[in-house]
Amino acid sequence: MTKPCIAIFSLLLALLALGGCGDHRACFDVPHCQTFTYLKDGISEAQLLVDEKRLRGAKGVEGVRTRLDGTVGVVTVYVLSKHDLSVREDLLKLGYHRRW
C-alpha cells in the first residue's frame, strides 16, 4: 500500500514541476520566463489598470504586476522567453520605458 502512494505522490510532484509557465504563479520562479520592469510617467490609476489588462492578454505574458508611485506607473511583466521581443515592443507602444 505504501509503494503505490509514494509513486502517485512522486508523479504529482513531477507534474507540478513540469508545469512551468503554464501556471501563472509558477512562472515567477521558472528560468525560462524573463522578467522586465518598465515605467511610465504621468499616468493615472485608471490608465494603469487599462494597460495591465491589455498586457495580461498579450501572447507570451504569464504574469503582470503593477503599482502606482505618485504619477509613475511601474509594470513588471513575466514573459516566456520566445515572446520577449514582442512584449517589450508592446510596452514601448504603450509609452513605457525600461527601468535600468
C-alpha positions in Angstrom: 0.0 0.0 0.0 2.9 2.4 0.7 4.7 1.9 -2.6 1.7 2.9 -4.7 1.1 6.0 -2.6 4.7 7.1 -2.9 4.6 6.5 -6.7 1.5 8.6 -7.0 2.9 11.3 -4.8 6.1 11.4 -6.9 4.2 11.6 -10.1 2.2 14.5 -8.8 5.3 16.3 -7.8 6.9 15.7 -11.2 3.8 17.1 -13.0 3.8 20.2 -10.8 7.5 20.7 -11.6 6.9 20.4 -15.3 4.0 22.9 -15.2 6.4 25.8 -15.5 4.9 28.9 -17.0 1.6 27.2 -17.7 0.7 28.2 -14.2 0.9 31.9 -13.6 2.1 31.5 -10.0 4.9 29.1 -11.1 6.3 31.4 -13.8 7.8 33.8 -11.3 10.4 31.2 -10.3 11.0 29.4 -13.6 14.2 30.1 -15.5 12.6 30.1 -19.0 10.4 33.1 -18.0 12.0 36.5 -18.3 11.1 39.5 -16.1 11.0 43.1 -17.3 10.2 46.2 -15.3 9.0 49.3 -17.2 8.0 52.8 -16.0 5.5 55.3 -17.4 5.4 58.9 -16.2 2.2 60.9 -15.7 -0.2 58.0 -15.6 -3.4 57.7 -13.6 -4.6 54.6 -11.8 -7.4 54.1 -14.3 -5.0 54.1 -17.2 -2.6 51.8 -15.4 -5.4 49.3 -15.0 -6.2 49.5 -18.7 -2.6 48.9 -19.6 -2.4 46.0 -17.2 -5.5 44.4 -18.7 -4.0 44.8 -22.2 -0.7 43.3 -21.2 -2.4 40.3 -19.5 -4.0 39.5 -22.8 -0.7 39.7 -24.8 0.7 36.4 -26.2 3.5 35.0 -24.1 2.7 37.1 -20.9 2.5 34.8 -17.9 2.0 37.4 -15.2 1.8 41.2 -14.7 2.3 43.2 -11.5 1.6 46.9 -11.4 1.9 49.7 -8.9 1.4 53.4 -8.9 4.1 55.5 -7.3 2.6 59.0 -7.3 2.1 59.6 -11.1 4.6 57.0 -12.2 3.2 53.6 -13.2 5.5 50.6 -12.6 4.8 47.5 -14.6 6.6 44.2 -14.0 5.9 41.6 -16.7 6.8 37.9 -16.6 7.2 36.6 -20.2 8.0 33.3 -21.9 11.5 33.7 -23.5 10.4 33.3 -27.1 7.9 36.2 -26.8 10.1 38.7 -25.0 10.7 41.0 -28.0 7.0 41.3 -29.0 6.1 42.1 -25.3 8.8 44.7 -25.0 7.6 46.3 -28.2 4.1 46.4 -26.8 5.3 48.1 -23.6 7.1 50.7 -25.7 4.0 51.3 -27.8 2.0 51.9 -24.6 4.6 54.6 -23.6 6.6 52.7 -21.0 10.4 52.9 -20.8 12.8 50.3 -19.3 14.0 50.7 -15.7 17.7 50.1 -15.6 
